[in-house]
Amino acid sequence: MLSVGFRALFRREVLRFVRRPKNTFMPPAITNVLYFAVFGLILGGRIDQIAGFDYILFIVPGLVVLGAISNAFENASFSIFHGRWNEYIHETLTSPLSYAEMVVAYVAASAVRGLIVGVIIAVVGRLFVPISIEHGLFLVATMVVITALFAGFGIIGGLVARDFDDLTVMNQFILRPLVFFGAVFYSLETFEQSWQIQISLVNPMVYMVDSVRYGLLGHSDLIGVGILPTPYTEFAPLFALGVLTAATVLVLAIDVYLFKIGYGLTD
Amino acid sequence: MPPAIETTDLVKEYGDLRALQELSLTVEEGEFFGLLGPNGAGKTTFINTLVGLVRKSGGEARVFGHDVEAEYRQARDAIGLAPQEFNVDRFFPIKEVLMHKAGYHGVPEDEAAERADEVLKRVGIYDKRDERFDWLSGGMKRRLLLARALVTDPDLLILDEPTAGVDVQLRHDLWELVTELNEEGTTILLTTHYIEEAERLCDRVAIMNEGRKVTVATPDELKERGTDTISVRLESGVSASAAADLETDLGAYAHEVTTTGDSLEVRVDDGGSTAPQLLNDLEARGHEIADLEITRTSLEEIFVDLTRSDDRTVTRSSASSADGADEADESRPSEREQEGVA
């Protein structure tokens, strides 16, 4: 898989965002300074602890997920769509790279951007509150999977979009609402009605935020609300990671299929 | 060795629009092959089918024996394409753009850098290697497209109207360069609107119209298919009745006789061999010859003649009625051209 061609495309994709930190890394850093300052310090000081954590610490995992997956999605969708718009994606399409190599290179580079942004947000959070990592390996695995998943969605978005407004719509009106209702700023355990929890569990973001929160803070709402029956309750984070991994594989397979049939790419 | 390009009954349909109609074409390895045709003839669609930017609706297409869909990796690896459109990565300096392209074709980074320098020198824009595409002049952009096609060291170089809109100097530079490449063994497929270009460079040309192959021949063979015009100025004018007589008398070898005052134009197959007989015939009828000129048929005239039709740009499959007539639709050609399909 790691052919010279694959590495060349991966390198090109990474260089594209690395060389433009003002456009790619500065915005999430500044935005999250504002989040932590307003939600964490100003409002958080008036909110009781959630699940045993200060509010500012509780929201760190959610903000990391929000930044990481948004950037993974944006990077992949922009890269594909901009390449289509200016037709330079033809440089890739007319090459001997396999469709799987093309997709994995785009996804991997976008996931890298998501991971870097995730780390930046965690570092920003660390400036406001001490953070220790409870389950490092699990955290890394989850971050890799969810950034790859959203990079995979980004590929689809980039292929489906007909203009730049479509990309904005996807990010602002689909992705962000799902993330904000994905228990970034609250715990599922704050819900008093079981139907509220059941509705929340339909939102895939809940599993991503919860998994990262488990990796970072060691707390999982999914264990608390008991999505798995006893005696498997404690395996809820692993279960969530398994489902997310399966979803990622499925989305990447769809990406490869779309490349193969030339959806949005060929006449 | 299999042919560089071999297509059999190649079809491309856009809904009910047929851009390629059962196109069968063979380009031998090492050939300099020209593709001529009016706008909308299907030249770019044909090329894009070979490189994977257009998916064929039917038929077969092979590049050096590799099916362009089933064995797309081998087929694409053999091709270097310089398209009409400026579809270049704007994010990177042009040297890096070339390195990336070479990399996609499996060329390691160090070698890709060397190749990029080499082709930039070859097309004469090495000193612009650190510039981005948008900062180049139109001519330099055209040179870069050629450099990008060459950086992968292709066995088949496809040039889609490479000299469209470029100045005379650049056109001659490009001609020299592609001739060198062809002499070095690279197969070249050239589409062009410039008949002179095809006549000067190509071993063989295919003339396309409405997605069909009209003919394939060498430029000389094509010219032989045309007619010559013998223009004769007589010492005295020709009366109407004498003109009518001439038309009848010269009918054995003249396709057309036109008389205007003291001038006579006779269209024949071969002007050189027919002129003496024409002079004898005119003198036998009492006409004194003041001047004579033979105009050879240009390839351009033959091209226009071969591709002349009431509607030259669009053919619809739904129009394939019982008598095989093609339906005209004048509203669509511009749309297809805007989409880069034409």
HADDOCK unambig.tbl for C-alpha pairs under 7 A between the chains (distance, minus, plus):
assign (segid A and resid 4 and name CA) (segid B and resid 103 and name CA) 6.32 0.50 0.50
assign (segid A and resid 4 and name CA) (segid B and resid 106 and name CA) 4.95 0.50 0.50
assign (segid A and resid 4 and name CA) (segid B and resid 107 and name CA) 6.80 0.50 0.50
assign (segid A and resid 4 and name CA) (segid B and resid 108 and name CA) 6.26 0.50 0.50
assign (segid A and resid 5 and name CA) (segid B and resid 103 and name CA) 5.16 0.50 0.50
assign (segid A and resid 5 and name CA) (segid B and resid 104 and name CA) 3.92 0.50 0.50
assign (segid A and resid 5 and name CA) (segid B and resid 105 and name CA) 5.85 0.50 0.50
assign (segid A and resid 5 and name CA) (segid B and resid 106 and name CA) 4.82 0.50 0.50
assign (segid A and resid 6 and name CA) (segid B and resid 104 and name CA) 6.87 0.50 0.50
assign (segid A and resid 8 and name CA) (segid B and resid 100 and name CA) 5.96 0.50 0.50
assign (segid A and resid 8 and name CA) (segid B and resid 103 and name CA) 5.09 0.50 0.50
assign (segid A and resid 8 and name CA) (segid B and resid 104 and name CA) 5.95 0.50 0.50
assign (segid A and resid 9 and name CA) (segid B and resid 104 and name CA) 6.55 0.50 0.50
assign (segid A and resid 12 and name CA) (segid B and resid 100 and name CA) 6.89 0.50 0.50
assign (segid A and resid 16 and name CA) (segid B and resid 91 and name CA) 6.87 0.50 0.50
assign (segid A and resid 86 and name CA) (segid B and resid 87 and name CA) 6.12 0.50 0.50
assign (segid A and resid 87 and name CA) (segid B and resid 87 and name CA) 4.96 0.50 0.50
assign (segid A and resid 88 and name CA) (segid B and resid 87 and name CA) 4.56 0.50 0.50
assign (segid A and resid 88 and name CA) (segid B and resid 88 and name CA) 4.88 0.50 0.50
assign (segid A and resid 88 and name CA) (segid B and resid 89 and name CA) 5.21 0.50 0.50
assign (segid A and resid 91 and name CA) (segid B and resid 101 and name CA) 6.47 0.50 0.50
assign (segid A and resid 92 and name CA) (segid B and resid 104 and name CA) 6.95 0.50 0.50
assign (segid A and resid 94 and name CA) (segid B and resid 51 and name CA) 5.53 0.50 0.50
assign (segid A and resid 94 and name CA) (segid B and resid 52 and name CA) 6.20 0.50 0.50
assign (segid A and resid 94 and name CA) (segid B and resid 76 and name CA) 5.98 0.50 0.50
assign (segid A and resid 95 and name CA) (segid B and resid 76 and name CA) 5.71 0.50 0.50
assign (segid A and resid 95 and name CA) (segid B and resid 77 and name CA) 6.25 0.50 0.50
assign (segid A and resid 95 and name CA) (segid B and resid 104 and name CA) 5.94 0.50 0.50
assign (segid A and resid 95 and name CA) (segid B and resid 105 and name CA) 5.96 0.50 0.50
assign (segid A and resid 96 and name CA) (segid B and resid 73 and name CA) 4.08 0.50 0.50
assign (segid A and resid 96 and name CA) (segid B and resid 74 and name CA) 6.54 0.50 0.50
assign (segid A and resid 96 and name CA) (segid B and resid 76 and name CA) 5.36 0.50 0.50
assign (segid A and resid 96 and name CA) (segid B and resid 77 and name CA) 5.11 0.50 0.50
assign (segid A and resid 96 and name CA) (segid B and resid 104 and name CA) 6.95 0.50 0.50
assign (segid A and resid 96 and name CA) (segid B and resid 105 and name CA) 5.91 0.50 0.50
assign (segid A and resid 97 and name CA) (segid B and resid 73 and name CA) 6.51 0.50 0.50
assign (segid A and resid 97 and name CA) (segid B and resid 104 and name CA) 6.41 0.50 0.50
assign (segid A and resid 98 and name CA) (segid B and resid 73 and name CA) 6.75 0.50 0.50
assign (segid A and resid 266 and name CA) (segid B and resid 53 and name CA) 4.82 0.50 0.50
assign (segid A and resid 266 and name CA) (segid B and resid 54 and name CA) 5.23 0.50 0.50
assign (segid A and resid 266 and name CA) (segid B and resid 55 and name CA) 6.78 0.50 0.50
assign (segid A and resid 267 and name CA) (segid B and resid 53 and name CA) 6.51 0.50 0.50
assign (segid A and resid 267 and name CA) (segid B and resid 54 and name CA) 4.74 0.50 0.50
assign (segid A and resid 267 and name CA) (segid B and resid 55 and name CA) 6.35 0.50 0.50
